[in-house]
């Protein structure tokens, strides 16, 4: 008995599934493009919450991830009951610049013109650049906003302002840790507190700079610019946790008015109050 070899399928039959495969691929590509094009602004809120470990939130979002707005809320993190919000909405646009993403943010109350951020992804890493603002300072907000962080800010109930400026600030996430390049200055201007009759208490500067001796560590330095309450100290910022050791004391002749505040902000040692965080 002779077994005849089966005939090869016609070329047309072999080619028939191919258009269906291309159609499926096209549908998936189109669906993905549409998903990204109309991605809601809540995606931006989720990314900000994750990056800040739940301390900086974007509430009441509107629009898309590419052009949206929301209200900035400061909290003490997970399970915190404290929260405070800024008065004006933060508006942003997100676009592509080569292989990087660039964010332009505006906020009437708190941003000097437009804040520019560039995010550059990579293999197992990504980098964020805060582009320098020609106006000298980048952002400022009321010191009362800090109450959202919880203790001790909610007790102090500060008034005054906080002003942020940067010099070539760049943050890189790699191998599970942050690495900083450049410098960030936070100026606390004309602070006052409800627990002290002395107003203003003074103005202070906190500088966050890269530690050249230890990768993934930033140094903290605090100094008094002027005022009745004299504060100085230093510390580190690593893995999202801050450590700070410093001291506070009253300027000559202001001891009586600051005695209660010095008891609250640290452990008393004579005329000084020792401050320890972390």
MISEVO-626256 format. One record per atom (N, C-alpha, C): residue in three letters; chain; z, y, x. Coordinates in steps of 0.001 Angstrom, whole numbers, plus 500000, padded with zeros to 6 digits. Layout:
  code  unit      up   north    east
   ALA     A       Z       Y       X
...
# end
This chain:
  code  unit      up   north    east
   UNK     A  500000  498810  500849
   UNK     A  500000  500000  500000
   UNK     A  500000  501241  500885
   UNK     A  499095  502114  500674
   UNK     A  498977  503327  501498
   UNK     A  499657  504471  500773
   UNK     A  500541  505136  501562
   UNK     A  501237  506319  501010
   UNK     A  500487  507552  501444
   UNK     A  500049  508247  500470
   UNK     A  499302  509453  500774
   UNK     A  500262  510613  501077
   UNK     A  500004  511373  502131
   UNK     A  500850  512540  502437
   UNK     A  500738  513571  501313
   UNK     A  501893  514153  501056
   UNK     A  501883  515152  499982
   UNK     A  501100  516364  500424
   UNK     A  500475  516960  499463
   UNK     A  499672  518144  499754
   UNK     A  500579  519360  499985
   UNK     A  500231  520164  500935
   UNK     A  500981  521400  501198
   UNK     A  500862  522336  500008
   UNK     A  501955  523009  499741
   UNK     A  501926  523957  498618
   UNK     A  500973  525078  498935
   UNK     A  500278  525550  497962
   UNK     A  499368  526670  498186
   UNK     A  500124  527868  498747
   UNK     A  499420  528651  499585
   UNK     A  500031  529837  500204
   UNK     A  500568  530792  499159
   UNK     A  499903  530882  498005
   UNK     A  500333  531801  496958
   UNK     A  501700  531416  496421
   UNK     A  501945  530035  496337
   UNK     A  503234  529583  495832
   UNK     A  504350  529898  496814
   UNK     A  504062  529768  498155
   UNK     A  505088  530082  499153
   UNK     A  505415  531559  499160
   UNK     A  504435  532355  498908
   UNK     A  504630  533802  498987
   UNK     A  505270  534364  497725
   UNK     A  505295  533567  496650
   UNK     A  505755  534084  495372
   UNK     A  507192  534590  495386
   UNK     A  508161  533841  496049
   UNK     A  509534  534326  496002
   UNK     A  509757  535613  496800
   UNK     A  508839  535868  497760
   UNK     A  509067  537000  498646
   UNK     A  509172  538327  497902
   UNK     A  508306  538635  496942
   UNK     A  508467  539896  496207
   UNK     A  509812  539993  495500
   UNK     A  510299  538843  495000
   UNK     A  511594  538869  494328
   UNK     A  512712  539211  495305
   UNK     A  512597  538668  496552
   UNK     A  513604  538972  497558
   UNK     A  513592  540461  497904
   UNK     A  512388  540997  498046
   UNK     A  512280  542431  498365
   UNK     A  512806  543284  497221
   UNK     A  512556  542824  495986
   UNK     A  513045  543567  494831
   UNK     A  514576  543569  494794
   UNK     A  515165  542411  495117
   UNK     A  516619  542319  495139
   UNK     A  517207  543218  496229
   UNK     A  516580  543183  497416
   UNK     A  517043  544023  498517
   UNK     A  516923  545512  498149
   UNK     A  515813  545861  497503
   UNK     A  515622  547248  497083
   UNK     A  516654  547682  496072
   UNK     A  516978  546774  495139
   UNK     A  517972  547104  494125
   UNK     A  519343  547303  494751
   UNK     A  519696  546435  495720
   UNK     A  520986  546574  496395
   UNK     A  521051  547862  497199
   UNK     A  519953  548177  497903
   UNK     A  519912  549406  498701
   UNK     A  520020  550632  497800
   UNK     A  519272  550612  496694
   UNK     A  519330  551730  495757
   UNK     A  520711  551901  495151
   UNK     A  521341  550766  494821
   UNK     A  522680  550829  494244
   UNK     A  523691  551391  495229
   UNK     A  523580  550963  496508
   UNK     A  524489  551462  497529
   UNK     A  524281  552952  497762
   UNK     A  523016  553362  497791
   UNK     A  522710  554793  497981
   UNK     A  523273  555627  496841
   UNK     A  523095  555116  495609
   UNK     A  523621  555847  494448
   UNK     A  525141  555904  494481
   UNK     A  525779  554790  494922
   UNK     A  527242  554760  494999
   UNK     A  527749  555805  495974
   UNK     A  527097  555907  497138
   UNK     A  527513  556892  498127
   UNK     A  527209  558308  497667
   UNK     A  526056  558486  497030
   UNK     A  525654  559829  496595
   UNK     A  526599  560385  495541
   UNK     A  527129  559510  494678
   UNK     A  527997  559972  493590
   UNK     A  529440  559509  493779
   UNK     A  529804  559190  495035
   UNK     A  531174  558765  495306
   UNK     A  532149  559862  494881
   UNK     A  533193  559520  494147
   UNK     A  534103  560545  493614
   UNK     A  534954  561195  494707
   UNK     A  535443  562386  494415
   UNK     A  536300  563113  495355
   UNK     A  537601  562368  495625
   UNK     A  537980  561465  494739
   UNK     A  539209  560698  494943
   UNK     A  539138  559838  496202
   UNK     A  537926  559527  496673
   UNK     A  537801  558791  497933
   UNK     A  538346  559625  499087
   UNK     A  538093  560934  499057
   UNK     A  538622  561824  500075
   UNK     A  540153  561860  500003
   UNK     A  540676  561879  498784
   UNK     A  542128  561888  498594
   UNK     A  542758  560625  499171
   UNK     A  542111  559478  498958
   UNK     A  542652  558216  499459
   UNK     A  542643  558184  500986
   UNK     A  541568  558701  501586
   UNK     A  541473  558725  503048
   UNK     A  542546  559626  503658
   UNK     A  542793  560791  503027
   UNK     A  543799  561723  503529
   UNK     A  545200  561129  503410
   UNK     A  545488  560466  502302
   UNK     A  546797  559846  502108
   UNK     A  547045  558750  503137
   UNK     A  546016  557936  503411
   UNK     A  546164  556864  504399
   UNK     A  546384  557425  505794
   UNK     A  545616  558455  506159
   UNK     A  545713  559027  507500
   UNK     A  547056  559702  507732
   UNK     A  547669  560261  506676
   UNK     A  548937  560983  506813
   UNK     A  550144  560129  506420
   UNK     A  549931  558849  506183
   UNK     A  550988  557939  505752
   UNK     A  551695  558451  504491
   UNK     A  550895  559016  503596
   UNK     A  551402  559435  502300
   UNK     A  552137  560752  502288
   UNK     A  552084  561500  503394
   UNK     A  552811  562780  503448
   UNK     A  551954  563968  503000
   UNK     A  550650  563851  503113
   UNK     A  549751  564910  502683
   UNK     A  548792  564331  501654
   UNK     A  548868  564838  500426
   UNK     A  548098  564286  499324
   UNK     A  547124  565322  498781
   UNK     A  546083  564830  498158
   UNK     A  545081  565679  497514
   UNK     A  545078  565302  496038
   UNK     A  545647  566168  495220
   UNK     A  545810  565865  493796
   UNK     A  544771  566609  492955
   UNK     A  544612  566158  491723
   UNK     A  543728  566799  490742
   UNK     A  542322  567028  491310
   UNK     A  541765  566001  491919
   UNK     A  540463  566132  492559
   UNK     A  539345  566305  491537
   UNK     A  538324  567054  491947
   UNK     A  537127  567259  491143
   UNK     A  535913  567120  492037
   UNK     A  534784  566765  491415
   UNK     A  533532  566686  492147
   UNK     A  533362  565363  492868
   UNK     A  532593  565394  493951
   UNK     A  532278  564184  494705
   UNK     A  532860  564289  496107
   UNK     A  532754  563196  496842
   UNK     A  533234  563198  498222
   UNK     A  532425  564168  499076
   UNK     A  531193  564472  498658
   UNK     A  530315  565368  499422
   UNK     A  530566  566834  499103
   UNK     A  531002  567131  497904
   UNK     A  531296  568506  497503
   UNK     A  532357  568447  496422
   UNK     A  533604  568729  496810
   UNK     A  534681  568572  495848
   UNK     A  535816  569541  496109
   UNK     A  536883  569357  495350
   UNK     A  538054  570209  495506
   UNK     A  539284  569443  495044
   UNK     A  540452  569950  495449
   UNK     A  541707  569338  495053
   UNK     A  542867  570230  495448
   UNK     A  544066  569840  495050
   UNK     A  545283  570595  495340
   UNK     A  546060  569856  496421
   UNK     A  546401  570559  497513
   UNK     A  547153  569948  498603
   UNK     A  548636  569881  498243
   UNK     A  549196  568663  498394
   UNK     A  550601  568421  498086
   UNK     A  551276  567815  499304
   UNK     A  552427  568371  499672
   UNK     A  553199  567862  500808
   UNK     A  554371  567068  500265
   UNK     A  554580  565849  500801
   UNK     A  555677  564998  500327
   UNK     A  556420  564402  501524
   UNK     A  557522  563752  501203
   UNK     A  558299  563079  502233
   UNK     A  557802  561685  502528
   UNK     A  556684  561268  501951
   UNK     A  556144  559934  502195
   UNK     A  556483  558979  501067
   UNK     A  556320  557696  501343
   UNK     A  556554  556666  500325
   UNK     A  557974  556750  499774
   UNK     A  558091  556618  498451
   UNK     A  559368  556610  497730
   UNK     A  560091  557958  497751
   UNK     A  559456  559006  498258
   UNK     A  560095  560317  498270
   UNK     A  559973  560986  496908
   UNK     A  561033  561675  496484
   UNK     A  561011  562405  495220
   UNK     A  560664  563875  495431
   UNK     A  560555  564287  496690
   UNK     A  560244  565680  496991
   UNK     A  558734  565863  497088
   UNK     A  558255  566978  496589
   UNK     A  556829  567307  496674
   UNK     A  556665  568792  496403
   UNK     A  555760  569430  497133
   UNK     A  555436  570828  496875
   UNK     A  553945  571018  497094
   UNK     A  553367  571938  496354
   UNK     A  551927  572122  496371
   UNK     A  551564  573548  496730
   UNK     A  550351  573707  497281
   UNK     A  549849  575031  497598
   UNK     A  549208  575641  496354
   UNK     A  549199  576970  496241
   UNK     A  548760  577610  494995
   UNK     A  547269  577507  494708
   UNK     A  546429  577555  495726
   UNK     A  544979  577561  495501
   UNK     A  544364  576209  495829
   UNK     A  543255  575916  495179
   UNK     A  542575  574649  495405
   UNK     A  541863  574649  496756
   UNK     A  541873  573515  497406
   UNK     A  541102  573301  498628
   UNK     A  539704  572837  498234
   UNK     A  538679  573537  498714
   UNK     A  537294  573154  498439
   UNK     A  536644  572683  499732
   UNK     A  535801  571659  499635
   UNK     A  535153  571152  500843
   UNK     A  533720  570717  500559
   UNK     A  532943  570702  501633
   UNK     A  531624  570067  501634
   UNK     A  531582  569124  502827
   UNK     A  530941  567998  502645
   UNK     A  530838  566974  503679
   UNK     A  529370  566685  503928
   UNK     A  528965  566732  505190
   UNK     A  527570  566488  505526
   UNK     A  527439  565702  506815
   UNK     A  526218  565303  507124
   UNK     A  525935  564549  508339
   UNK     A  525460  565487  509431
   UNK     A  525935  565242  510648
   UNK     A  525483  565970  511824
   UNK     A  525206  564929  512900
   UNK     A  523955  564467  512940
   UNK     A  523632  563344  513809
   UNK     A  524311  562094  513280
   UNK     A  525098  561429  514132
   UNK     A  525841  560237  513717
   UNK     A  527257  560581  513265
   UNK     A  527589  561859  513244
   UNK     A  528936  562295  512883
   UNK     A  528956  562912  511490
   UNK     A  530152  563013  510931
   UNK     A  530379  563697  509668
   UNK     A  531015  565052  509960
   UNK     A  530586  566071  509246
   UNK     A  531186  567391  509424
   UNK     A  531706  567891  508086
   UNK     A  532963  568334  508097
   UNK     A  533614  568847  506897
   UNK     A  533806  570348  507042
   UNK     A  533414  571075  506020
   UNK     A  533678  572506  505933
   UNK     A  534660  572709  504778
   UNK     A  535845  573242  505092
   UNK     A  536884  573411  504076
   UNK     A  537207  574886  503887
   UNK     A  537492  575259  502635
   UNK     A  537842  576634  502296
   UNK     A  539025  576619  501322
   UNK     A  539914  577585  501514
   UNK     A  541061  577717  500616
   UNK     A  541515  579167  500656
   UNK     A  541449  579844  499517
   UNK     A  541667  581289  499477
   UNK     A  543018  581699  500042
   UNK     A  544057  580917  499744
   UNK     A  545401  581308  500158
   UNK     A  545677  581087  501624
   UNK     A  545002  580098  502226
   UNK     A  545583  579534  503446
   UNK     A  544640  579292  504616
   UNK     A  543339  579354  504437
   UNK     A  542414  579069  505536
   UNK     A  541682  580335  505927
   UNK     A  541596  580575  507212
   UNK     A  540926  581748  507753
   UNK     A  539420  581517  507723
   UNK     A  538756  582012  506683
   UNK     A  537313  581798  506546
   UNK     A  537022  580367  506153
   UNK     A  536451  579613  507088
   UNK     A  536087  578216  506834
   UNK     A  536619  577352  507971
   UNK     A  537250  576250  507612
   UNK     A  537787  575302  508584
   UNK     A  536756  574205  508813
   UNK     A  536391  573983  510082
   UNK     A  535365  572991  510412
   UNK     A  535993  571801  511140
   UNK     A  535728  570618  510612
   UNK     A  536183  569371  511226
   UNK     A  534981  568468  511455
   UNK     A  534928  567822  512611
   UNK     A  533870  566854  512877
   UNK     A  534498  565490  513113
   UNK     A  534003  564490  512393
   UNK     A  534508  563126  512513
   UNK     A  533397  562255  513081
   UNK     A  533678  561637  514206
   UNK     A  532670  560824  514894
   UNK     A  533147  559374  514960
   UNK     A  532517  558473  514192
   UNK     A  532940  557072  514221
   UNK     A  532373  556348  515439
   UNK     A  533002  555226  515769
   UNK     A  532526  554399  516875
   UNK     A  533003  552971  516676
   UNK     A  532772  552110  517646
   UNK     A  533195  550720  517565
   UNK     A  534695  550629  517849
   UNK     A  535479  550307  516821
   UNK     A  536915  550181  516992
   UNK     A  537628  551495  517256
   UNK     A  536977  552605  517013
   UNK     A  537589  553906  517276
   UNK     A  536898  554965  516431
   UNK     A  537544  556097  516273
   UNK     A  536887  557264  515699
   UNK     A  537593  558504  516213
   UNK     A  536883  559616  516214
   UNK     A  537379  560844  516822
   UNK     A  537259  561995  515838
   UNK     A  538272  562855  515835
   UNK     A  538281  564031  514979
   UNK     A  538410  565270  515844
   UNK     A  537497  566212  515671
   UNK     A  537524  567484  516393
   UNK     A  537819  568608  515411
   UNK     A  538812  569438  515740
   UNK     A  539071  570653  514985
   UNK     A  538365  571785  515713
   UNK     A  537267  572251  515135
   UNK     A  536447  573251  515800
   UNK     A  537166  574599  515783
   UNK     A  537195  575262  516932
   UNK     A  537942  576510  517079
   UNK     A  537430  577584  516132
   UNK     A  538372  578341  515591
   UNK     A  538045  579430  514678
   UNK     A  538008  580747  515451
   UNK     A  536950  581479  515282
   UNK     A  536783  582732  516026
   UNK     A  537822  583773  515640
   UNK     A  538480  583613  514504
   UNK     A  539454  584587  514034
   UNK     A  540812  584489  514689
   UNK     A  541014  583555  515606
   UNK     A  542286  583427  516308
   UNK     A  543210  582406  515683
   UNK     A  543440  582474  514386
   UNK     A  544262  581480  513718
   UNK     A  543399  580695  512742
   UNK     A  543797  579467  512491
   UNK     A  542991  578566  511672
   UNK     A  543473  578512  510228
   UNK     A  544770  578363  510059
   UNK     A  545324  578240  508707
   UNK     A  546743  578792  508682
   UNK     A  547190  579189  507503
   UNK     A  548578  579616  507329
   UNK     A  549001  579287  505908
   UNK     A  550291  579037  505732
   UNK     A  550801  578695  504416
   UNK     A  552255  579159  504304
   UNK     A  552781  579290  503095
   UNK     A  554172  579718  502924
   UNK     A  555132  578659  503449
   UNK     A  556191  579107  504129
   UNK     A  557169  578170  504682
   UNK     A  557844  577352  503584
   UNK     A  557890  577884  502363
   UNK     A  558503  577156  501246
   UNK     A  557798  575831  500987
   UNK     A  556530  575729  501388
   UNK     A  555775  574487  501200
   UNK     A  556435  573320  501928
   UNK     A  557160  573621  503029
   UNK     A  557773  572570  503838
   UNK     A  558856  571809  503078
   UNK     A  559367  572379  501986
   UNK     A  560406  571701  501206
   UNK     A  559931  570355  500686
   UNK     A  558610  570194  500533
   UNK     A  558073  568930  500055
   UNK     A  558335  567768  500986
   UNK     A  558636  568042  502270
   UNK     A  558894  566982  503239
   UNK     A  560268  566344  503069
   UNK     A  561108  566927  502217
   UNK     A  562437  566366  502000
   UNK     A  563455  566936  502974
   UNK     A  564485  566142  503282
   UNK     A  565571  566572  504163
   UNK     A  565058  566845  505580
   UNK     A  565482  567950  506243
   UNK     A  566418  568988  505782
   UNK     A  565727  570179  505125
   UNK     A  564389  570101  504990
   UNK     A  563635  571256  504515
   UNK     A  563998  571631  503083
   UNK     A  564278  570631  502249
   UNK     A  564617  570940  500861
   UNK     A  565995  571585  500744
   UNK     A  566855  571376  501737
   UNK     A  568170  572024  501754
   UNK     A  568068  573459  502258
   UNK     A  567274  573652  503300
   UNK     A  567147  574978  503903
   UNK     A  566415  575960  502994
   UNK     A  565440  575454  502202
   UNK     A  564660  576318  501299
   UNK     A  564177  577564  502043
   UNK     A  563279  577347  502978
   UNK     A  562808  578431  503833
   UNK     A  561854  579365  503107
   UNK     A  561852  580605  503524
   UNK     A  560821  581563  503142
   UNK     A  560255  582139  504433
   UNK     A  559127  582795  504316
   UNK     A  558412  583251  505505
   UNK     A  557054  582577  505538
   UNK     A  556462  582487  506696
   UNK     A  555134  581884  506797
   UNK     A  554997  580973  507994
   UNK     A  554005  580077  507908
   UNK     A  553657  579187  509019
   UNK     A  552184  579399  509334
   UNK     A  551884  579658  510593
   UNK     A  550513  579937  511000
   UNK     A  550083  578900  512051
   UNK     A  548900  578329  511876
   UNK     A  548399  577296  512773
   UNK     A  547189  577799  513553
   UNK     A  547166  577525  514843
   UNK     A  546002  577827  515678
   UNK     A  545807  576673  516648
   UNK     A  544609  576541  517170
   UNK     A  544324  575414  518062
   UNK     A  543469  575853  519234
   UNK     A  543558  575081  520309
   UNK     A  542733  575285  521489
   UNK     A  542117  573936  521867
   UNK     A  540890  573726  521394
   UNK     A  540168  572500  521727
   UNK     A  540842  571230  521260
   UNK     A  541464  571267  520068
   UNK     A  542184  570091  519586
   UNK     A  541220  568970  519232
   UNK     A  541511  567786  519769
   UNK     A  540713  566594  519492
   UNK     A  541656  565405  519389
   UNK     A  541508  564641  518306
   UNK     A  542320  563453  518093
   UNK     A  541413  562232  518052
   UNK     A  541802  561204  518782
   UNK     A  541006  559970  518811
   UNK     A  541890  558788  518445
   UNK     A  541390  557984  517502
   UNK     A  542094  556772  517090
   UNK     A  541414  555583  517757
   UNK     A  542146  554882  518621
   UNK     A  541592  553724  519326
   UNK     A  542726  552764  519675
   UNK     A  542465  551484  519544
   UNK     A  543435  550446  519876
   UNK     A  544767  550658  519158
   UNK     A  544669  551116  517904
   UNK     A  545855  551235  517077
   UNK     A  546747  552419  517374
   UNK     A  546250  553413  518106
   UNK     A  547094  554568  518408
   UNK     A  546255  555833  518526
   UNK     A  546958  556975  518364
   UNK     A  546315  558277  518479
   UNK     A  546367  558770  519916
   UNK     A  545279  559410  520342
   UNK     A  545257  560099  521628
   UNK     A  544808  561533  521385
   UNK     A  545542  562474  521951
   UNK     A  545264  563887  521732
   UNK     A  544686  564540  522977
   UNK     A  543729  565424  522738
   UNK     A  543218  566317  523769
   UNK     A  543337  567737  523219
   UNK     A  543648  568682  524087
   UNK     A  543793  570053  523623
   UNK     A  545186  570337  523097
   UNK     A  545318  571433  522390
   UNK     A  546649  571933  522010
   UNK     A  546639  572505  520596
   UNK     A  547795  572359  519931
   UNK     A  547993  572909  518591
   UNK     A  549268  573732  518595
   UNK     A  549186  574967  518089
   UNK     A  550358  575843  517987
   UNK     A  550697  576093  516526
   UNK     A  551979  575967  516191
   UNK     A  552492  576308  514864
   UNK     A  553503  577432  515039
   UNK     A  553201  578595  514478
   UNK     A  554096  579741  514536
   UNK     A  554819  579887  513200
   UNK     A  556152  579807  513230
   UNK     A  556985  580010  512048
   UNK     A  557423  581472  512077
   UNK     A  556895  582271  511182
   UNK     A  557001  583733  511260
   UNK     A  557983  584270  510214
   UNK     A  558959  585082  510699
   UNK     A  559930  585759  509819
   UNK     A  560604  584797  508845
   UNK     A  561158  583711  509398
   UNK     A  561812  582722  508547
   UNK     A  563135  583249  508006
   UNK     A  563441  582840  506789
   UNK     A  564741  583085  506180
   UNK     A  565120  581822  505415
   UNK     A  566417  581661  505119
   UNK     A  566892  580468  504422
   UNK     A  567919  580864  503373
   UNK     A  567943  580120  502291
   UNK     A  568891  580430  501206
   UNK     A  570330  580134  501611
   UNK     A  570531  579368  502691
   UNK     A  571894  579024  503107
   UNK     A  572438  580018  504134
   UNK     A  571697  581078  504417
   UNK     A  572164  582069  505385
   UNK     A  571951  583481  504850
   UNK     A  572944  584354  505001
   UNK     A  572783  585748  504572
   UNK     A  571937  586563  505549
   UNK     A  571695  586023  506726
   UNK     A  570912  586735  507731
   UNK     A  569426  586548  507422
   UNK     A  568702  587633  507259
   UNK     A  567264  587553  506967
   UNK     A  566560  588749  507611
   UNK     A  565482  588496  508355
   UNK     A  564998  587158  508685
   UNK     A  565821  586518  509806
   UNK     A  565705  585202  509914
   UNK     A  566379  584482  510989
   UNK     A  565650  584679  512313
   UNK     A  564313  584734  512237
   UNK     A  563529  584919  513448
   UNK     A  562158  584289  513318
   UNK     A  561427  584310  514433
   UNK     A  560098  583700  514506
   UNK     A  560082  582712  515669
   UNK     A  559358  581596  515481
   UNK     A  559426  580488  516437
   UNK     A  558030  579889  516630
   UNK     A  557857  579252  517774
   UNK     A  556579  578583  518048
   UNK     A  556832  577139  518453
   UNK     A  556104  576230  517798
   UNK     A  556106  574814  518168
   UNK     A  554723  574490  518723
   UNK     A  554680  573988  519946
   UNK     A  553425  573637  520600
   UNK     A  553321  572122  520721
   UNK     A  552194  571581  520251
   UNK     A  551913  570150  520355
   UNK     A  550768  569996  521346
   UNK     A  551020  569321  522471
   UNK     A  550019  569185  523533
   UNK     A  549970  567744  524003
   UNK     A  548839  567364  524596
   UNK     A  548677  566010  525106
   UNK     A  549602  565786  526299
   UNK     A  550211  564611  526349
   UNK     A  551036  564226  527493
   UNK     A  550126  563566  528523
   UNK     A  549897  564245  529628
   UNK     A  548967  563725  530642
   UNK     A  549511  562490  531351
   UNK     A  550817  562232  531221
   UNK     A  551414  561099  531928
   UNK     A  551494  559836  531077
   UNK     A  551276  559941  529764
   UNK     A  551415  558779  528877
   UNK     A  550348  558819  527797
   UNK     A  549503  557794  527760
   UNK     A  548440  557721  526753
   UNK     A  549050  557520  525372
   UNK     A  548467  558196  524369
   UNK     A  548934  558048  522999
   UNK     A  550198  558812  522679
   UNK     A  550633  559676  523596
   UNK     A  551855  560455  523386
   UNK     A  551522  561944  523485
   UNK     A  552068  562731  522548
   UNK     A  551943  564182  522592
   UNK     A  553326  564786  522785
   UNK     A  553387  565900  523492
   UNK     A  554662  566563  523726
   UNK     A  554893  567659  522688
   UNK     A  556147  567877  522333
   UNK     A  556556  568939  521417
   UNK     A  557423  569927  522198
   UNK     A  557137  571200  522046
   UNK     A  557927  572237  522704
   UNK     A  558204  573337  521692
   UNK     A  559468  573699  521530
   UNK     A  559834  574753  520580
   UNK     A  560520  575888  521313
   UNK     A  560143  577109  520990
   UNK     A  560749  578283  521599
   UNK     A  560923  579381  520558
   UNK     A  561895  580258  520803
   UNK     A  562134  581405  519932
   UNK     A  561276  582573  520396
   UNK     A  560535  583149  519470
   UNK     A  559745  584335  519782
   UNK     A  560592  585593  519630
   UNK     A  561395  585646  518582
   UNK     A  562355  586737  518389
   UNK     A  563264  586371  517237
   UNK     A  564431  587028  517161
   UNK     A  565287  586825  516005
   UNK     A  566742  586583  516327
   UNK     A  567559  586530  515246
   UNK     A  568996  586356  515369
   UNK     A  569382  584913  515698
   UNK     A  568604  583946  515191
   UNK     A  568867  582531  515460
   UNK     A  567989  582082  516616
   UNK     A  568618  581675  517713
   UNK     A  567889  581275  518915
   UNK     A  567776  579747  518957
   UNK     A  566537  579231  518927
   UNK     A  566306  577778  518933
   UNK     A  565367  577430  520081
   UNK     A  565671  576352  520785
   UNK     A  564774  575826  521815
   UNK     A  564939  574312  521869
   UNK     A  563911  573624  522339
   UNK     A  563997  572177  522456
   UNK     A  562662  571564  522783
   UNK     A  562653  570267  522971
   UNK     A  561421  569552  523294
   UNK     A  561510  568118  522776
   UNK     A  560353  567479  522708
   UNK     A  560318  566114  522207
   UNK     A  558944  565509  522359
   UNK     A  558699  564430  521632
   UNK     A  557422  563726  521704
   UNK     A  556959  563337  520308
   UNK     A  555666  563098  520200
   UNK     A  555053  562605  518970
   UNK     A  554208  561403  519348
   UNK     A  554546  560241  518812
   UNK     A  553838  559012  519175
   UNK     A  553877  558040  518006
   UNK     A  552729  557436  517712
   UNK     A  552670  556467  516623
   UNK     A  553051  557038  515276
   UNK     A  552812  558340  515074
   UNK     A  553151  558978  513814
   UNK     A  554623  559308  513666
   UNK     A  555430  559091  514721
   UNK     A  556862  559378  514664
   UNK     A  557210  560470  515672
   UNK     A  558055  561402  515225
   UNK     A  558454  562520  516077
   UNK     A  559877  562307  516579
   UNK     A  560080  562678  517827
   UNK     A  561423  562711  518419
   UNK     A  561620  564107  518997
   UNK     A  562767  564702  518677
   UNK     A  563007  566072  519126
   UNK     A  564484  566254  519418
   UNK     A  564779  566907  520535
   UNK     A  566145  567263  520889
   UNK     A  566168  568729  521293
   UNK     A  567071  569481  520675
   UNK     A  567141  570895  520982
   UNK     A  568492  571456  520616
   UNK     A  568598  572759  520689
   UNK     A  569852  573423  520359
   UNK     A  569562  574766  519707
   UNK     A  570531  575215  518911
   UNK     A  570425  576518  518238
   UNK     A  571731  577257  518410
   UNK     A  571634  578551  518549
   UNK     A  572825  579381  518648
   UNK     A  572512  580787  518147
   UNK     A  573537  581516  517802
   UNK     A  573359  582865  517284
   UNK     A  573207  583854  518429
   UNK     A  572371  584856  518210
   UNK     A  572266  585948  519175
   UNK     A  573593  586709  519172
   UNK     A  573945  587355  520273
   UNK     A  575212  588092  520338
   UNK     A  575376  589058  519164
   UNK     A  576561  588979  518523
   UNK     A  576861  589840  517397
   UNK     A  576442  589292  516049
   UNK     A  575757  588133  516018
   UNK     A  575276  587566  514735
   UNK     A  575971  586243  514407
   UNK     A  577042  585926  515115
   UNK     A  577704  584632  514962
   UNK     A  578248  584406  513550
   UNK     A  578914  585389  512971
   UNK     A  579545  585202  511658
   UNK     A  578518  584892  510573
   UNK     A  577406  585591  510579
   UNK     A  576402  585388  509549
   UNK     A  575655  584070  509668
   UNK     A  575680  583456  510839
   UNK     A  574911  582222  511059
   UNK     A  575791  580979  511177
   UNK     A  577088  581138  511035
   UNK     A  577995  580008  511252
   UNK     A  577707  578855  510293
   UNK     A  577515  579149  509006
   UNK     A  577265  578091  508022
   UNK     A  575950  577373  508303
   UNK     A  574901  578118  508643
   UNK     A  573607  577513  508932
   UNK     A  573681  576615  510162
   UNK     A  574409  577043  511186
   UNK     A  574548  576227  512391
   UNK     A  575270  574916  512102
   UNK     A  576193  574933  511137
   UNK     A  576876  573692  510748
   UNK     A  575930  572721  510047
   UNK     A  574921  573252  509366
   UNK     A  574008  572415  508580
   UNK     A  572915  571793  509435
   UNK     A  572349  572556  510358
   UNK     A  571134  572089  511051
   UNK     A  571408  571143  512208
   UNK     A  572654  570975  512616
   UNK     A  572925  570078  513732
   UNK     A  574403  569834  513935
   UNK     A  574724  569140  515023
   UNK     A  576130  568830  515353
   UNK     A  576695  569953  516211
   UNK     A  577806  570513  515762
   UNK     A  578379  571660  516461
   UNK     A  579009  571250  517791
   UNK     A  578775  572081  518748
   UNK     A  579417  571966  520060
   UNK     A  579735  573388  520518
   UNK     A  580894  573846  520132
   UNK     A  581262  575228  520400
   UNK     A  580393  576167  519577
   UNK     A  579790  577139  520237
   UNK     A  578942  578093  519547
   UNK     A  577533  577593  519309
   UNK     A  577215  576394  519814
   UNK     A  575865  575838  519660
   UNK     A  575827  574767  518594
   UNK     A  574626  574536  518101
   UNK     A  574358  573418  517194
   UNK     A  573310  572532  517844
   UNK     A  573638  571266  518061
   UNK     A  572727  570335  518718
   UNK     A  571846  569663  517668
   UNK     A  570545  569766  517857
   UNK     A  569562  569246  516898
   UNK     A  568931  567978  517458
   UNK     A  568923  566916  516680
   UNK     A  568305  565662  517109
   UNK     A  567522  565064  515945
   UNK     A  566233  564832  516165
   UNK     A  565348  564259  515142
   UNK     A  564696  563013  515726
   UNK     A  564708  561916  514998
   UNK     A  564051  560689  515440
   UNK     A  564893  559827  516348
# end
